[in-house]
Amino acid sequence: MIKNIIFDWSGVIKDSVEDHLFAVNKVFQFFGVRQMSLKELKEEWIQPHMMFYNKYLPALSSKQQTVVYKKAIMERVPKAYQNIAVLIKELQANNIKMVVISSDLVETITSELVIFGLNGVFLEVISNVHDKVESVKSLINKYNFNKTETVIIGDTNHEIEVGKLVGISTVAVTWGFTSETRLALNSPNFIIHNLRELKNLLIV
């Protein structure tokens, strides 16, 4: 039975795939790299995110990337995936403990929690995380999560890899930044295609 959930934010809760593509291409444009299509991005995106950028811009620093990406992403109007907030509140009503660990900027997540109607729903929201391994370990210990009752939900290779490293179940959703084919290569415990499947998995 699942009692604890570690959520990623963008690509899982926040419907930001097009926004992300826009911002990535702004980074590429600024530093003189050919822009990508959405299909290309879904096949090439990896996390921690500097692994992706340094494939194309080996000398690019995290600080340089953040300056351009932040300016671009702040131009976009944030939105949540349809009905995801309803499901999260249903999970809360079922006494499931939830946290968020994201590489997103603290400025964007703070406002988006309010916009999406999710402020105060999560035990904790950690942002600006490049590599999630230590943050996940820390939260599991802080809240005394039983690993057999805990899942991590993400849309990239990184959440799957982190879940395996810390010993919790992994749930990969296909509506985010990574294609289902590439998610499957990382062998998550579950691949989820829509909210109905996610609800059936999380709520017994």
N, C-alpha and C positions, 0 to 999 in steps of 0.2 A: 504493500500500500504506500502510495506517495504522500508524504507529509510535508516535504520541504522542496522548494523550487528555486533554482538559481537561474534567473532570466538574463539573456542578452537584451539589449534595447533596440538599436537600429537593425532593421531586417527581420525582427521578431515581433516587437510591439509597435515600433514606429515604422510606418510605411515610407521608407526613405530610399528605396532602390534608385529611383529616378533622380532624387536629390543627390545621392551619393555619386552617381555617374556624372552629374553636372559638376560637382565639386572636384572629383578626381580629374576630370578633363580640364578644369580651370588650373589645377596644379600642373598638369602636363603642358598646357598651353603656355603658362607662365615660364616654365623652364625649357621650352622648346622641344617637347616630345609629341609625337603623333597622338591624336586623341583616339579614344576607344569607343566601340559600339557597346551596347548593353550586353549583347551576347558574348563579346570578347571579355568584358569585365567579369561576368559570371563564371567564365572558364579560367580566368587568370587570378582573380582576387584571392589572397591568402592573408592570414593574420598570424602573429602580430603584424600590423599594417605596414611598418617600415620594411618588412621583407618584400612586400609587393612593390613599394616605390623604389627601393634600391635595386630591383631587377632592371629598371629602366633608367634610373638616376643614381648610380652608385655613390656619388658624393653628397647626395641630398641628406640633410640632417632632419631630425624630427621637428626641431624648432622651425626650420624653413617650411616644411610641409604644413605644419599647423597654421602658420600665419596665412598662407594662401587658402588652405582648405576652410579655415574658420570664416574668412571673409566671404567665400562662396556659399557655404552652407547657411550662413545667416541671411542670405538673400531669399531663401526658400521659405514657404509657409508650411510648418510641420503638420502632419496628420498621422493618426493612428490607423492601423489596419482595421477594417470594418468589423465591429463586434468584438474585437480583442479585449477592450476595456470591460465589456459585459462579462466575458469569460473570467477575467482576472478577479472581478468582484465576486463572482460565483465561487471561485477558488477560495477567496478570503472568507466567504460565508461558510465554507466547508472546513474552516480552521486550518487551511494549508498555509504554512509560513512561506513567505516569498521575499527574495532579495533581487537586486539588479546589480550586475557588474558590467560596465560598458567602457569602451574606448571613446565614447562621445564626450564632447566638451561639457563641463559642469554648467556653463551658461545656458546651453540648449536644453539639457535634460531637466534642469530646475523649472524652466518655464513650461516645458512639454508635459511634465507631470500634472500641472494645473490645467493646461489646455485639454488634456485627455481625460481629466476627471479621476486621476489616479494618485493625487497627492495624499500621503498618509497611509496608503495601502501596503507599501512594502516596509519590511523591518529596517532595511537600509538600502541606500542607492549609492554605489561607488562609481565615479566617472573618471575620465582621463586615464584609464588603465591601458597600458600598452601590451603587457603580457599578463594574462589573468591567473596564472598558476598560484602565485602566492596570495592573491586576493581571495581566491576560492578557498584555499586551505585555511586562511585566517577567519573567514566568515563561518566555515563549518565548525571550527573550534570555538569561536566566539558565541555562537548560538547553540552549540552542542547538538548539531544535526547528526542524526544516525545516518551513516552513509548508505545503508541498505534502503532507507526511506527517502533518499534525496536524488533529485535529477538536475542536470544542467540543460537548458534549452537554448540552442543557438542556431545560426544559419551559416556558419563557416567551419572550416577545418579546425580552427583554434579551440572552439568550445568542446568539440569531440575529443581532441587531444588532451585538453585540460581535464575533462571528466575521467578519462582513462588513467591519467597520471595520479589523480587524487582518489580514485576508486569509487566513483559514483556512476550511475546510469546516464547515458547521453541520448538526447533527443534532438534530431536535426530537422528543421523546418525548411520546406522547399520554396517558400515565397520570398526569401531574402536575397542575399548578395551572391550566393553560390548555386551552381546548377546541381540538380539531383544526382547526376552522374558523378560529379566530383565529390559530393557529400558521401555517396555510397562507397567510394574508394577508401574512406576513413573508417568504415564499418561502425557507424553508431548503433546503439541498441535499438533505436526506433527512428524511422524516417516518416515524417508527418506532412501530409499534403494540404490539409485544410483544418479549420477550427473544430469541425465536428470530430475529426479523428483525434485532435489534441484533447478535446474535452473527454472523449471516451477513454483516453489513456490516463488522464489525470484524476478524474472523478469516478470513483467506483460506486 
